[in-house]
Amino acid sequence: MHESVAYHPLVAANSAVQERSKEGDQADVVIVGGGIGGLATAYALACMGVTVRVLERAAEFAEIGAGLQLAPNATRILRRFDLLDDVRATAVAPRRLVGMNAVTGDLLTTLDLDDVEERYGAPYIVTHRSDLLDVLLARCVAEPSIILETGKQVTAIADHGDSVQIDCADGTGYSTGAVLGADGLTSTTRSLFSDDEPICSGYVAYRGAVPVQDVARHASLDDVVIWIGPGLHLVQYPLRGGELYNQVAVFRSDEFAAGKTDWGTPEELDRRFADTCKPVQDALPSLLRDRRWAMSDRLPLRRWSAGRVALLGDAAHPMLQYLAQGACQAIEDSEVLGDTLGQVAGKQPSTAMVTEAFAEYERLRLEQASTVQRTARVWGDIWHVDGIAMTLRDEAFQLRDPDDFRRIDWLYGERPA
Ligand SMILES: Cc1cc2nc3c(=O)[nH]c(=O)nc-3n(C[C@H](O)[C@H](O)[C@H](O)COP(=O)(O)OP(=O)(O)OC[C@H]3O[C@@H](n4cnc5c(N)ncnc54)[C@H](O)[C@@H]3O)c2cc1C
């Protein structure tokens, strides 16, 4: 039963991609990777008059069957591009973010989301990843200036000054005026900028959305609930109007620390969560256990662009998930790229014009996204402390007012254009 909800096939939009994928030869910009960041950027660029080709290595545009929190810094942009109503149609607007101690079961803090829209000009919502991708893909398919291609694994990118050459594993190649690497954590495009590698945190995640009736006991159907404890946490929230329940269980693996290759197994999950409180224990049987994800990030880069090539999304700023911001930051990138590259649309831009547009993109985005990357690590450390540090954290959290947004304004608030 889990399988059927774990993967949403995006059937209609993907078959429309097959029908349209060969249309047109030329595009001003090629985007490598058709995840949330790649498709959001394709649509933002098209809205600004830029022609785009998206090359996705997978056979279909798809997302994993799990939930995604979208904070006002992202939903504001979805609204600007007239996407928010479509996303909201299947999303849930939680009433609160609730922090609980996973061991004692104590309530630590809440963030009241009722006034978020008034405060930040956009809502806080949670959506199924496939539902968001479905909306983005449907818009991209309907947009004549976007060419979408699947089964295109980009293997090489060479900037020749006046154009960029892209080669794919199937022997095809493309020449274009600008390339955006939206190819995620293990980005091929990033290797033009750095020889760094993903840094494994030693934490592993089990995640997925299951029918709500499969969960023996849910913390709440109105809230995003985050249970935090020593070296572990569990996040729970409803999706699709309460039809599905999303659960993400994450823990620090002792077996990883011991250098074992098969680490973070379901048996280790059960061992690590053995001391958690009953509501957390009750959630464990309904966790999807057939797949797990090692949690990795990278350190911030000094540059995301050079010549006619730039990075966005996880390719540019892969982060640990503790602020629930990776996709939100990719959506922020898409808006700024639309605005900056949009200014050279239709002008057969010189290298100087593209470089300038990318420099402006970096100026507007790099510092903020890098701060989010760094802060996500610290936030994870705070969630996972033990002993006296846990006691002090809990006391500090319990002193917070539910409507105290002082430490969040920098993230959710509107930034100057
Ligand atoms: C447990 C967990 C929970 C999270 N929760 C949240 C949350 O609540 N809110 C939030 O905002 N973020 C969250 N994130 C982060 C978010 O999932 C990512 O930041 C986001 O999906 C990144 O999107 P992207 O398009 O940049 O990269 P990806 O989603 O990785 O997409 C990259 C695409 O490029 C393709 N590709 C890769 N290499 C090539 C190539 N060589 N040629 C062609 N195509 C290629 C891939 O197939 C893929 O489709 C979470 C992450 C995790 C791990």
Ligand as a Chemical Component Dictionary entry (heavy atoms), coordinates in Angstrom:
data_LIG
# 
_chem_comp.id                   LIG 
_chem_comp.type                 NON-POLYMER 
_chem_comp.pdbx_formal_charge   0 
_chem_comp.three_letter_code    LIG 
# 
loop_
_chem_comp_atom.comp_id 
_chem_comp_atom.atom_id 
_chem_comp_atom.alt_atom_id 
_chem_comp_atom.type_symbol 
_chem_comp_atom.charge 
_chem_comp_atom.model_Cartn_x 
_chem_comp_atom.model_Cartn_y 
_chem_comp_atom.model_Cartn_z 
_chem_comp_atom.pdbx_ordinal 
LIG C1  C1  C 0 14.961 14.740 4.714   1  
LIG C2  C2  C 0 14.874 16.012 3.935   2  
LIG C3  C3  C 0 13.839 16.896 4.177   3  
LIG C4  C4  C 0 13.777 18.108 3.496   4  
LIG N1  N1  N 0 12.743 18.958 3.772   5  
LIG C5  C5  C 0 12.699 20.150 3.140   6  
LIG C6  C6  C 0 11.641 21.063 3.417   7  
LIG O1  O1  O 0 10.740 20.758 4.212   8  
LIG N2  N2  N 0 11.627 22.262 2.779   9  
LIG C7  C7  C 0 12.609 22.613 1.881   10 
LIG O2  O2  O 0 12.556 23.721 1.335   11 
LIG N3  N3  N 0 13.609 21.760 1.584   12 
LIG C8  C8  C 0 13.675 20.543 2.178   13 
LIG N4  N4  N 0 14.665 19.666 1.872   14 
LIG C9  C9  C 0 15.678 20.054 0.858   15 
LIG C10 C10 C 0 15.144 19.886 -0.561  16 
LIG O3  O3  O 0 14.646 18.584 -0.753  17 
LIG C11 C11 C 0 16.236 20.142 -1.592  18 
LIG O4  O4  O 0 16.986 21.262 -1.213  19 
LIG C12 C12 C 0 15.659 20.408 -2.969  20 
LIG O5  O5  O 0 14.859 19.331 -3.376  21 
LIG C13 C13 C 0 16.777 20.655 -3.974  22 
LIG O6  O6  O 0 16.214 20.805 -5.257  23 
LIG P1  P1  P 0 17.170 20.904 -6.516  24 
LIG O7  O7  O 0 16.262 21.013 -7.707  25 
LIG O8  O8  O 0 18.205 21.939 -6.331  26 
LIG O9  O9  O 0 17.966 19.516 -6.560  27 
LIG P2  P2  P 0 17.411 18.041 -6.767  28 
LIG O10 O10 O 0 16.054 17.866 -6.217  29 
LIG O11 O11 O 0 18.475 17.119 -6.305  30 
LIG O12 O12 O 0 17.271 17.905 -8.350  31 
LIG C14 C14 C 0 18.390 17.711 -9.172  32 
LIG C15 C15 C 0 17.906 17.125 -10.486 33 
LIG O13 O13 O 0 19.017 17.072 -11.384 34 
LIG C16 C16 C 0 19.040 15.806 -12.007 35 
LIG N5  N5  N 0 20.442 15.571 -12.367 36 
LIG C17 C17 C 0 21.481 15.321 -11.549 37 
LIG N6  N6  N 0 22.623 15.190 -12.245 38 
LIG C18 C18 C 0 22.294 15.374 -13.552 39 
LIG C19 C19 C 0 23.052 15.374 -14.760 40 
LIG N7  N7  N 0 24.375 15.139 -14.760 41 
LIG N8  N8  N 0 22.404 15.592 -15.937 42 
LIG C20 C20 C 0 21.065 15.840 -15.942 43 
LIG N9  N9  N 0 20.293 15.830 -14.821 44 
LIG C21 C21 C 0 20.913 15.626 -13.643 45 
LIG C22 C22 C 0 18.494 14.846 -10.960 46 
LIG O14 O14 O 0 17.999 13.652 -11.551 47 
LIG C23 C23 C 0 17.396 15.689 -10.333 48 
LIG O15 O15 O 0 16.178 15.562 -11.001 49 
LIG C24 C24 C 0 14.759 18.447 2.525   50 
LIG C25 C25 C 0 15.791 17.547 2.261   51 
LIG C26 C26 C 0 15.856 16.346 2.952   52 
LIG C27 C27 C 0 16.984 15.411 2.649   53 
# 
loop_
_chem_comp_bond.comp_id 
_chem_comp_bond.atom_id_1 
_chem_comp_bond.atom_id_2 
_chem_comp_bond.value_order 
_chem_comp_bond.pdbx_ordinal 
LIG C1  C2  SING 1  
LIG C2  C3  SING 2  
LIG C2  C26 DOUB 3  
LIG C3  C4  DOUB 4  
LIG C4  N1  SING 5  
LIG C4  C24 SING 6  
LIG N1  C5  DOUB 7  
LIG C5  C6  SING 8  
LIG C5  C8  SING 9  
LIG C6  O1  DOUB 10 
LIG C6  N2  SING 11 
LIG N2  C7  SING 12 
LIG C7  O2  DOUB 13 
LIG C7  N3  SING 14 
LIG N3  C8  DOUB 15 
LIG C8  N4  SING 16 
LIG N4  C9  SING 17 
LIG N4  C24 SING 18 
LIG C9  C10 SING 19 
LIG C10 O3  SING 20 
LIG C10 C11 SING 21 
LIG C11 O4  SING 22 
LIG C11 C12 SING 23 
LIG C12 O5  SING 24 
LIG C12 C13 SING 25 
LIG C13 O6  SING 26 
LIG O6  P1  SING 27 
LIG P1  O7  DOUB 28 
LIG P1  O8  SING 29 
LIG P1  O9  SING 30 
LIG O9  P2  SING 31 
LIG P2  O10 DOUB 32 
LIG P2  O11 SING 33 
LIG P2  O12 SING 34 
LIG O12 C14 SING 35 
LIG C14 C15 SING 36 
LIG C15 O13 SING 37 
LIG C15 C23 SING 38 
LIG O13 C16 SING 39 
LIG C16 N5  SING 40 
LIG C16 C22 SING 41 
LIG N5  C17 SING 42 
LIG N5  C21 SING 43 
LIG C17 N6  DOUB 44 
LIG N6  C18 SING 45 
LIG C18 C19 SING 46 
LIG C18 C21 DOUB 47 
LIG C19 N7  SING 48 
LIG C19 N8  DOUB 49 
LIG N8  C20 SING 50 
LIG C20 N9  DOUB 51 
LIG N9  C21 SING 52 
LIG C22 O14 SING 53 
LIG C22 C23 SING 54 
LIG C23 O15 SING 55 
LIG C24 C25 DOUB 56 
LIG C25 C26 SING 57 
LIG C26 C27 SING 58 
# 
